[in-house]
Amino acid sequence: MAEIIRNYFMPRWRTDRISCACGWEGDSSGMQMELHEEVTDYACPACENTLLIVSHPDMQQVQQAAAEGNAEARQQLALVEEALALHRKA
């Protein structure tokens, strides 16, 4: 059964080692990634079994994580704010 990560900014989900029933073991960087609208699935590279399902953060989650000092969230928030500012000028 796949592990579900509801908080994208949760520490270590990218680096924690996961074992698949087929015997493969590794972290998310070694998995096959499939992007969907609200989540990203990570599958075993050996048997394609889905091992992780990671929810994409909404704006409130990005803002909260940025306010808590999360560097990735601060980068994402800066990109969103820049895009919004450009959109307003157009």
Rosetta constraint file for C-alpha pairs under 8 A:
AtomPair CA 1 CA 50 HARMONIC 7.64 0.50
AtomPair CA 1 CA 51 HARMONIC 6.84 0.50
AtomPair CA 2 CA 50 HARMONIC 5.76 0.50
AtomPair CA 2 CA 51 HARMONIC 4.27 0.50
AtomPair CA 2 CA 52 HARMONIC 5.08 0.50
AtomPair CA 2 CA 53 HARMONIC 6.61 0.50
AtomPair CA 3 CA 51 HARMONIC 6.05 0.50
AtomPair CA 3 CA 52 HARMONIC 4.82 0.50
AtomPair CA 3 CA 53 HARMONIC 6.24 0.50
AtomPair CA 4 CA 52 HARMONIC 5.88 0.50
AtomPair CA 4 CA 53 HARMONIC 4.81 0.50
AtomPair CA 4 CA 54 HARMONIC 6.01 0.50
AtomPair CA 4 CA 55 HARMONIC 7.81 0.50
AtomPair CA 5 CA 10 HARMONIC 7.90 0.50
AtomPair CA 5 CA 13 HARMONIC 7.60 0.50
AtomPair CA 5 CA 52 HARMONIC 7.26 0.50
AtomPair CA 5 CA 53 HARMONIC 6.08 0.50
AtomPair CA 5 CA 54 HARMONIC 4.67 0.50
AtomPair CA 5 CA 55 HARMONIC 6.19 0.50
AtomPair CA 6 CA 54 HARMONIC 6.26 0.50
AtomPair CA 6 CA 55 HARMONIC 5.18 0.50
AtomPair CA 7 CA 54 HARMONIC 7.77 0.50
AtomPair CA 7 CA 55 HARMONIC 6.79 0.50
AtomPair CA 7 CA 57 HARMONIC 7.14 0.50
AtomPair CA 8 CA 54 HARMONIC 6.51 0.50
AtomPair CA 8 CA 55 HARMONIC 6.15 0.50
AtomPair CA 8 CA 56 HARMONIC 6.20 0.50
AtomPair CA 8 CA 57 HARMONIC 5.91 0.50
AtomPair CA 9 CA 65 HARMONIC 6.90 0.50
AtomPair CA 9 CA 70 HARMONIC 7.65 0.50
AtomPair CA 9 CA 73 HARMONIC 7.56 0.50
AtomPair CA 12 CA 16 HARMONIC 5.68 0.50
AtomPair CA 13 CA 28 HARMONIC 7.77 0.50
AtomPair CA 14 CA 27 HARMONIC 6.35 0.50
AtomPair CA 14 CA 28 HARMONIC 5.22 0.50
AtomPair CA 14 CA 29 HARMONIC 7.04 0.50
AtomPair CA 15 CA 27 HARMONIC 5.32 0.50
AtomPair CA 15 CA 28 HARMONIC 6.58 0.50
AtomPair CA 15 CA 29 HARMONIC 7.75 0.50
AtomPair CA 16 CA 26 HARMONIC 7.91 0.50
AtomPair CA 16 CA 27 HARMONIC 5.70 0.50
AtomPair CA 16 CA 28 HARMONIC 7.84 0.50
AtomPair CA 17 CA 25 HARMONIC 6.65 0.50
AtomPair CA 17 CA 26 HARMONIC 4.91 0.50
AtomPair CA 17 CA 27 HARMONIC 4.63 0.50
AtomPair CA 17 CA 28 HARMONIC 7.93 0.50
AtomPair CA 18 CA 25 HARMONIC 5.61 0.50
AtomPair CA 18 CA 26 HARMONIC 5.49 0.50
AtomPair CA 18 CA 27 HARMONIC 5.92 0.50
AtomPair CA 18 CA 51 HARMONIC 7.70 0.50
AtomPair CA 19 CA 23 HARMONIC 6.69 0.50
AtomPair CA 19 CA 24 HARMONIC 5.96 0.50
AtomPair CA 19 CA 25 HARMONIC 4.37 0.50
AtomPair CA 19 CA 26 HARMONIC 6.70 0.50
AtomPair CA 20 CA 24 HARMONIC 5.32 0.50
AtomPair CA 20 CA 25 HARMONIC 6.18 0.50
AtomPair CA 20 CA 44 HARMONIC 6.88 0.50
AtomPair CA 20 CA 49 HARMONIC 7.68 0.50
AtomPair CA 20 CA 51 HARMONIC 7.21 0.50
AtomPair CA 22 CA 46 HARMONIC 7.58 0.50
AtomPair CA 22 CA 47 HARMONIC 6.85 0.50
AtomPair CA 24 CA 44 HARMONIC 7.20 0.50
AtomPair CA 24 CA 45 HARMONIC 7.97 0.50
AtomPair CA 24 CA 46 HARMONIC 6.66 0.50
AtomPair CA 26 CA 30 HARMONIC 6.31 0.50
AtomPair CA 26 CA 31 HARMONIC 7.82 0.50
AtomPair CA 27 CA 31 HARMONIC 7.02 0.50
AtomPair CA 28 CA 42 HARMONIC 6.73 0.50
AtomPair CA 30 CA 45 HARMONIC 7.07 0.50
AtomPair CA 31 CA 42 HARMONIC 5.67 0.50
AtomPair CA 31 CA 43 HARMONIC 5.34 0.50
AtomPair CA 31 CA 44 HARMONIC 5.34 0.50
AtomPair CA 31 CA 45 HARMONIC 5.33 0.50
AtomPair CA 32 CA 42 HARMONIC 5.44 0.50
AtomPair CA 32 CA 43 HARMONIC 4.95 0.50
AtomPair CA 32 CA 44 HARMONIC 6.42 0.50
AtomPair CA 32 CA 45 HARMONIC 5.75 0.50
AtomPair CA 32 CA 48 HARMONIC 7.59 0.50
AtomPair CA 33 CA 40 HARMONIC 6.77 0.50
AtomPair CA 33 CA 41 HARMONIC 5.74 0.50
AtomPair CA 33 CA 42 HARMONIC 4.62 0.50
AtomPair CA 33 CA 43 HARMONIC 6.45 0.50
AtomPair CA 34 CA 40 HARMONIC 5.64 0.50
AtomPair CA 34 CA 41 HARMONIC 5.13 0.50
AtomPair CA 34 CA 42 HARMONIC 6.47 0.50
AtomPair CA 35 CA 39 HARMONIC 6.62 0.50
AtomPair CA 35 CA 40 HARMONIC 4.51 0.50
AtomPair CA 35 CA 41 HARMONIC 6.49 0.50
AtomPair CA 36 CA 40 HARMONIC 5.58 0.50
AtomPair CA 36 CA 41 HARMONIC 7.68 0.50
AtomPair CA 38 CA 55 HARMONIC 6.06 0.50
AtomPair CA 38 CA 56 HARMONIC 5.53 0.50
AtomPair CA 39 CA 53 HARMONIC 6.48 0.50
AtomPair CA 39 CA 54 HARMONIC 5.35 0.50
AtomPair CA 39 CA 55 HARMONIC 4.33 0.50
AtomPair CA 39 CA 56 HARMONIC 5.30 0.50
AtomPair CA 40 CA 53 HARMONIC 5.81 0.50
AtomPair CA 40 CA 54 HARMONIC 5.24 0.50
AtomPair CA 40 CA 55 HARMONIC 6.60 0.50
AtomPair CA 40 CA 56 HARMONIC 7.31 0.50
AtomPair CA 41 CA 50 HARMONIC 6.61 0.50
AtomPair CA 41 CA 51 HARMONIC 7.69 0.50
AtomPair CA 41 CA 52 HARMONIC 5.82 0.50
AtomPair CA 41 CA 53 HARMONIC 4.60 0.50
AtomPair CA 41 CA 54 HARMONIC 6.44 0.50
AtomPair CA 42 CA 50 HARMONIC 5.80 0.50
AtomPair CA 42 CA 51 HARMONIC 5.85 0.50
AtomPair CA 42 CA 52 HARMONIC 4.97 0.50
AtomPair CA 42 CA 53 HARMONIC 6.32 0.50
AtomPair CA 43 CA 48 HARMONIC 5.08 0.50
AtomPair CA 43 CA 49 HARMONIC 5.27 0.50
AtomPair CA 43 CA 50 HARMONIC 4.10 0.50
AtomPair CA 43 CA 51 HARMONIC 5.30 0.50
AtomPair CA 43 CA 52 HARMONIC 6.87 0.50
AtomPair CA 44 CA 48 HARMONIC 4.65 0.50
AtomPair CA 44 CA 49 HARMONIC 5.25 0.50
AtomPair CA 44 CA 50 HARMONIC 6.30 0.50
AtomPair CA 44 CA 51 HARMONIC 6.45 0.50
AtomPair CA 57 CA 61 HARMONIC 5.65 0.50
AtomPair CA 57 CA 62 HARMONIC 6.27 0.50
AtomPair CA 58 CA 62 HARMONIC 6.37 0.50
AtomPair CA 59 CA 63 HARMONIC 6.11 0.50
AtomPair CA 60 CA 64 HARMONIC 6.07 0.50
AtomPair CA 61 CA 65 HARMONIC 6.04 0.50
AtomPair CA 62 CA 66 HARMONIC 6.00 0.50
AtomPair CA 62 CA 73 HARMONIC 5.30 0.50
AtomPair CA 62 CA 74 HARMONIC 7.64 0.50
AtomPair CA 62 CA 76 HARMONIC 7.26 0.50
AtomPair CA 62 CA 77 HARMONIC 6.49 0.50
AtomPair CA 63 CA 67 HARMONIC 6.08 0.50
AtomPair CA 63 CA 73 HARMONIC 7.16 0.50
AtomPair CA 63 CA 74 HARMONIC 7.80 0.50
AtomPair CA 63 CA 77 HARMONIC 6.73 0.50
AtomPair CA 64 CA 68 HARMONIC 6.23 0.50
AtomPair CA 65 CA 69 HARMONIC 6.43 0.50
AtomPair CA 65 CA 70 HARMONIC 5.40 0.50
AtomPair CA 65 CA 73 HARMONIC 5.76 0.50
AtomPair CA 65 CA 74 HARMONIC 7.70 0.50
AtomPair CA 66 CA 70 HARMONIC 5.05 0.50
AtomPair CA 66 CA 71 HARMONIC 6.83 0.50
AtomPair CA 66 CA 72 HARMONIC 7.72 0.50
AtomPair CA 66 CA 73 HARMONIC 4.79 0.50
AtomPair CA 66 CA 74 HARMONIC 4.65 0.50
AtomPair CA 66 CA 77 HARMONIC 7.29 0.50
AtomPair CA 67 CA 74 HARMONIC 7.91 0.50
AtomPair CA 69 CA 73 HARMONIC 7.99 0.50
AtomPair CA 69 CA 74 HARMONIC 7.41 0.50
AtomPair CA 70 CA 74 HARMONIC 6.30 0.50
AtomPair CA 71 CA 75 HARMONIC 6.32 0.50
AtomPair CA 72 CA 76 HARMONIC 6.24 0.50
AtomPair CA 73 CA 77 HARMONIC 5.97 0.50
AtomPair CA 74 CA 78 HARMONIC 6.11 0.50
AtomPair CA 75 CA 79 HARMONIC 6.34 0.50
AtomPair CA 76 CA 80 HARMONIC 6.27 0.50
AtomPair CA 77 CA 81 HARMONIC 6.06 0.50
AtomPair CA 78 CA 82 HARMONIC 6.06 0.50
AtomPair CA 79 CA 83 HARMONIC 6.17 0.50
AtomPair CA 80 CA 84 HARMONIC 6.14 0.50
AtomPair CA 81 CA 85 HARMONIC 6.12 0.50
AtomPair CA 82 CA 86 HARMONIC 6.26 0.50
AtomPair CA 83 CA 87 HARMONIC 6.13 0.50
AtomPair CA 84 CA 88 HARMONIC 6.21 0.50
AtomPair CA 85 CA 89 HARMONIC 6.51 0.50
AtomPair CA 86 CA 90 HARMONIC 6.52 0.50
